[in-house]
Amino acid sequence: MTAEWRNTTVLVGDAAETVAEVKATADGEIIVQGSSELIGGLQRAEPVDEYRLLVFPVVLGKGRRLFSERAIPAGLRLTGSTVTSTGVNYVTYDWAGKPLSGSVA
């Protein structure tokens, strides 16, 4: 399988292993966009350094979760936050390791 987009790697086999290999050899950032299933697998394997999330001011009541019930506990540290003119909150979190009990405050 080949990728048509420039600077794209097709994940073959275990996605977390492939991303770890790319991460070890690539210059710059590796971006996963719009795949809750893929991000869930990567989150469980812990190769994600940073999360960039867009939070829209809409409540739908149902839909696909970004982090499933299979997600592992992860501490995140807020490193940036911007609100657009339409109320979309763009937040950036760094992975901060496993959370300690009672560290949610």
PyMOL commands that set and color helices and strands:
alter all, ss='L'
color gray80, all
select helices_A, chain A and resi 15-25+36-45
alter helices_A, ss='H'
color red, helices_A
select strands_A, chain A and resi 50-55+76-83+89-95
alter strands_A, ss='S'
color yellow, strands_A
deselect
rebuild
show_as cartoon
